Amino acid sequence: MRKVIYTMASAVLLLACAKEKVPVPDFQVQAESLSYKVGDSVRFTFTGSPDNLVFYSGEPGHNYEFRNRSSAANDLQIDFKTWVRYGVIRKNLQVLVSNDFSGIADTNSVKSATWTDLSDRATFSTGVDQTPSGVLSLKEFTRPEADSALIYVAFRYTDYKKPQGQNQWVVRTFTANNVSGDGVVSPLAVMATGGWMKVDFKNPGFGWSITTAQLLVTQAGSTEADNEDWVITKGFNPWYIKRDVGVVLKNVSTSIREYAYVYTKPGNYKVTFEGSAVRYNGEKYLTREINLTVTP
């Protein structure tokens, strides 16, 4: 009899739980003003207490409307630093770009691809270490997103047999970023994560040495034959963008009554606060927006 009673009680409890509805988050937010200057402390006050509360400032990378965005028409930008020494100091290092390279590191694949020489857009070392290239935009090589075409960057070294020997080039740093129209910077690679592939065309005894710190062509002496060596990055997706994120202000175990934030650049910002109630049987969300103007 007790077993039957326990079973019935459990069934009633489960039915009651099943009928329990997830509450709609209930909260309000106010700002002391709608206009501020750069460096001012913008103070928000809250009434109500949602389980969770997330703040989106409206700055690049922190826009509520882009929280689920994963692609955008970006400007893929690269920059690097170089150093040349030994032999005859001359500009015999090139930087090239391709959006139809297969990604296979052999001479036939490199020859089959279309490469555009961007060397005249970059500054190369003339003997000074850590010479910055400047920022190179690769936006013109972005194909429609449906093509899924990756962009590859290559450094091509060439030198020839001569009494002074062949020179040595070092690529000290490398950075690749996608920059969206609204100013979000999505990192793609640095030197250590460039996915470098080396391809030897001439004189296999001398070529690129790849480490997480730099790229270096081993120097050939005066008796060595002509040399040509390529080093190529992994493919970069020019459409990739990191999702915008907010700042978690509270969770179910904490409380908050006010929050202060400082804007460092002038502009018009749509501030969004997202409150949520998350339960075992569902979740509900509510947003509150405030439009702010920040002047210099």
Secondary structure, DSSP 8 states (H G I E B T S, - for coil): -HHHHHHHHHHHHHHHHHH-------EEEEES-SEEETT-EEEEEEEE--SEEEEE-SSTT--GGGTT--B---EEEEEEEEEEESSS----EEEEEESS--S--SHHHHHHS--EE-GGGS---SS-TTEE---EE-GGG---GGG---BEEEEEEEE---TT---EEEEEEEEEEEE-TT--EEEEEEGGGS--EEEEEE-TTS-EEE-SS-EEE----TT---EEEEEE---B-TTB------EEEE-TT---SEEEEE--S-EEEEEEEEEEEEETTEEEEEEEEEEEEEE-
